[in-house]
Amino acid sequence: MSKIVSVSLPPETRDALDAEAKRQRRSRSWVVREAVAEYVAQRRDAAGELAAGLVAVAGVVMLLAVLLGPSEE
């Protein structure tokens, strides 16, 4: 079930939103809903890529530690 969310936009952003909705022959709500869904998906993907990168770096560090052996001090 959808929930109503209110946001405040500067006049120029609202004008651009209205123009885009008119161009697509969609409602303002539809355009905002699509934009938010795309933003959330991109952020989720970016977080996943960062986590995968950190795991890869940790793997390289562990491999180097094995290959180099214990440090002699």
N, C-alpha and C positions, 0 to 999 in steps of 0.2 A: 504494500500500500504506500502510495506517495505521501510525503509530508511537505508542508509548505515551508519554504525558507525565504526570508526577506534579506535583500542586500541593498546597499546604497551605492549608486554609481554616479560619477560626475556626468554632467549633461552631455559632454562630447562622447563618452563611452556609451551612454544610453542611446544617443543618436546613431552611433555606429552599430549597436546591437539591433536597433529597429530597422536600419537599412539592410543589415544582413538577413534578418528574419523576413523582410519583404522580398529580398532577392531570392531567397530559398522557398518563398511561399509557405513559410512555417510560422508558428507562434514564437513569440519572444521566449516563452518558457521552454519550448523545444530546443531552441538554439542554446540557451544557457545550460539545459540538462545535458546536451551533447558535449558542450565545451567542458563542463565539469567532469563528465565521465572520461573524456580524453585526457584531461589533466591528471586525474587520479590514476589512470592506467599508466601514463608516462612516469609518474612519480614511483609507482609500485615497481615498474620495470627497472627504473634507475636504482632503486634500493636493492633489488635482486642482483643487478649487475655489480653493484658495490660489494655486496656480501660475497658473491662468487669471486671477485677480484681479491678480496681479503683472504679467502680460503686458499686461493692459488698462491698468494704471497707467503702465507703460513707454511704451505707445502714446500715451497722453494727453500725457506729458512730451515725447515726440518731436514730436507735433503742435504743442504750445505753442512749442517751440523753433523750429520752422519758421515758425509764424505771427508770432512776436515778433521773429524775426531775431536776428542777433548782438547781444550786449549791448555798449553803448558805455561804456567806462570812462574 
